[in-house]
Amino acid sequence: MIKKLRAVAINFLSNRIPFVNKLMWDYEYSHGRWDFLRNKEMQRISAAKELLRKNVQNGNILEVGCG
């Protein structure tokens, strides 16, 4: 019950006060909450790198990503 109440309070505050949302993201990131994305991102980059290696010679590449 306390976890549910805490989640509702955080959701309510983070939607109304941007600073609370930033604090929540910083806390989650610093405690490893988003580490699972690292492997997925590395797989994506490796696949793109391999495609480029096979298909592009002496060209310029613009990688458009997020963040």
Beta strands, then each sheet from edge to edge (+ up, - down):
end
